[in-house]
Each structure stands twice: as C-alpha cells, then as structure tokens.
C-alpha cells in the first residue's frame, strides 16, 4: 500500500513550488506538500488543510498555504488561531452563487458537526481565546459551504480576537435558507481590543447574521449579505467603521438589513438595501457618530430607524432620500380646531416649530408627535382657513 501511495504522490508537485505549503486534490485524495515538494499529508478530516497550517506555523513561524482549485470535503473545523501570520489562499475567485458549478474554484465543503448552545462550532477558527499581538490572518479566493443539514450555533469564519485580518473574494454560505437558528454567522467577531480588519468583495448568505462584527477598526468594500435574518450587524462595534457599497439583499422582512448599535464612528458610503425588511437601516446608541453618503434602497425612501437616544447633531446624511429635516404649510380649516401633518421624517421629531401666516383666532400648539405625523391645534376655531407654516427636525 505504501508503494502505491508513493507512486501516486510522486508525480504531483514533486519539484519545489513558491508557497510554504501547497494543498491539492487528485483522484479523490487530498495532499499537502512543503516548498521542497516533500509530502506532509495525504487525506485527513480537514482535507490536509489543518496539517498544512500546523506545518507552516511549527516550521516557519507562519506562512502561506496555497489551496489549488477543487472540492475539499471538510469533516472537522480548521484552526488558524496561532500567534503568527497565516494565509489561506485559493487558486481562483469564489463561486458566483451557492449553487454554481464547483469546477475551477477552491471550494471547501463542510459536512462536519454543528454546534450547540454550550459549544458553538467555527468552521474556520481564528479565535485563540485571547488577543495575540502577532496574529495576522489572510483569507483569499475561497468558497466555504456548510452543506447537507441545518447548522445552528455554527460560525463559518470566526475572526474573533484576531489582531489584524484581510479577507478578499471569500464567499460563505449555508445549505438551508433561514434554517440555521440564532448564533449562526457567516463572518463573526465579538471582542474589541484595538483589533481591525479589511474585507473586499465578500459574500455571506443563509445565516442568522451574514456579518456579525464587534471590533475596533474595520473597512469593507463591496460586502454582500444575502438571504439571512440580519444582514450587517455591528453590535457595540468600535471607533472606526467604514462600509463602502455594502449590499443587503432579501434578508427577512421582520428584521434589519444594516444595523449599527453603539458603533462609535461609522461611515456608510452608498449602502444599498434590497427587499422589504422592517428597517433598511437601524441605528441606536447615544454615542454614535454616523455619516451616511447616498444611502439607497429598492424602495423610496429607505425605511430608517433612529433610536430615541441618538444625538442627531452626530448624524450627517449626504445625498439620498433620507429626510431628517422638513418644512411645509398646513391649513386649519374654517370652523376646525386642528390639522394633522405627515412630516415625512425618518424619525420622531425632537423639534416642531409653527408660525401662523394670518391672524390666528386663538393660541396654537402641537400635540401627538409620532414617527410619521403631528397635530397642530388652535384654541378657538377660525372663521376662515388659517395657513400655518411648520418646521420639524429629528
């Protein structure tokens, strides 16, 4: 048997290659070889990927694991939680959709155990349990699918407590739409500690939260959240968050597409929400400093929620159709004592000012201020129509 194995593997990457370790699949087998062409793994529950990661750490103090295109069936989670720089790099860009042809991409197909409420599972795990000052993670050109069953309490890529990370052209998806339950996440962090990361052209779909991120410094360019309960969820996130062209598509109608809770300083540039969630954009937390540039949605205007604790002097909206200030003229009809005004703001106004445009027949005041309207009242009904100018702001 060993003779047959040697003959099979000798012809694959027997010469040196430019990577610290190369992982590839051929004839239903998985192999890993070091930069000199030496075989370090053949067939394992992680398709030799874990062995490759262990090798670059133990022998080089970190390095690049290059995973050739192909389908890699993963039975156990892959840990990359070393105090070192570890890169997992695929050969070609991710699958365009979860059901695309698997040929030509680096596709990790996880069919291992799901997590439980007491013991969640991370398929690619960077969390060591503490912040490691020299931990850097690069993930590029990889598709990761959770296949064949529901995966509650399961995280596709866990970057929690990773000091710095870069994720580019990576797609994660689950097999069952909306069936994963709470605590199932596509991309996940849950601890601040001057940690930070960059994501470029990432996709996450069919999770409870496509992106659940809680970290200090983060930039994402063209991230997409698809068919999940929550799209982008920044819960108690840190001081510097920037999303450029984030796209949330058809997340559940009873939830939020882009949520920032106590996010510190956050900038969203041309975000787009497609579908009919309860809220396209949701903000809460009195310490938020938020800049929205050209916020868009498939419905006009976008449905936006600002928590009552929000200080609107910290909210800057540039372009788009989100209205935080509005004005107009309402008319109290002859022999009437009030008129209801639909103010058109995305919030419950904190200030409403009125000015009668003719001599009033009594005192004027405002009541019934809600997220959609308010009422202008007069103590004595006018004998003729009375125009009243109004101004309202969040």
Secondary structure by P-SEA (a helix, b strand, c coil): caaaaaaaacccccccccccbbbbcccccccccccccccccccccccaaaaaaaaaaacccbbbbbbcbbbbbbcbbbbcccccbbbbbccccccccccccccccbbbbbccccccccbbbbccccccccccccbbbbbcbbbbbbccccccccccccccccccccccbbbbbcccccccccccccbbbcccccccccccbbbbcccccccccccccccccbbbbccccccccccccccbbbbcbbbbcccccccccbbbccccbbbbcbbbbcccccccbbbbccccbbbbcccccccccccccccccccccccccccccccccbbbbbbbccccccccccccccccccbbbbbbccccccccccccccccbbbbbbccccccbbbbbbbbcc
